[in-house]
C-alpha cells in the first residue's frame, strides 16, 4: 500500500462525504486507502458513512470525541500505507494534488512532513505555513512592530520550499518520520498538535516542506474545529473566540511550558495595548 489518507470527522457529515468524493475522483495512480475516523458525531455521520461501499474506505467509529491528535493516531495505527496523509474533513482535492504530494515525498529522502497549498473556495491562497513561535519573534512583532513573525503566511514560490511548520489541513508524513519522531502528541486535544509535530520532526533531523503544486481547497472554518488561530482573534464571533481560547490556552501551555506561555501572552497583550494607545 502506497498511501493511507486519514480523515478525522466530527459532525461534518456533508463535508466529509464531499472530501471522500473528491479523493475518489482525483484518479490517484497509486495504491491507496481512505480511513475515516469519526469522533462520536451526533449529526448522523456514522450511519451515512456505514453506507459507503467502496472497498478502499475503512471506517473507525469512536464512541466519543477523543480529540484531533488521538483520532489521527488511531487512524495511523490502523493504516497500511508507506505514506500517511492527515486530511481535514473540510477539504476538497484538486486535480493531481495527491499524486504530487506522494511523488515529492517519495523522491525527497530528507522529507519528514509535506504540506499542501490550501485554497479558499474562490481559488485564492490561504496562509498555511508558520514560523515556530519564540519569545524573540513575539517581541519583534508585538513590541517592536517589525514583521508578522507569528502570523500564517504562504511562500510566494512555484517550487517546493523548506519551511519551519505547516498547518495540519493536509499533512503528509512518512513511515520514517513516525519511526524517528513518533505519533502526534495526544496531550493536545485541539490546536498546536501540528506545529509541535513539525518542531519534533525538525529535531529528529528531517525537513518540513510546503508544496505549492499540490492544491487543495479548504473550506476554512466550515467545520466545528476551524483552523488553528494561535494568537489573533480579529473578526471572530465572541462565542467562537471563547470556544477557541478554551482549547487554545491548555495547548499553548503544553507547547511552550507554563512560564513561557504567560510571558509570550503578556508580550502580546502589552504590545497590542501599546500599539493601540500610540496608534502604531
Helices and strands as residue ranges (DSSP letters): E 3-9, H 13-24, E 32-39, H 45-49, E 57-62, H 68-77, E 83-88, E 91-93, H 97-107, E 111-119, E 129-130, H 135-142, E 161-163, E 165-166, E 170-174, H 175-181, H 193-203, E 207-218, H 238-256, H 258-278
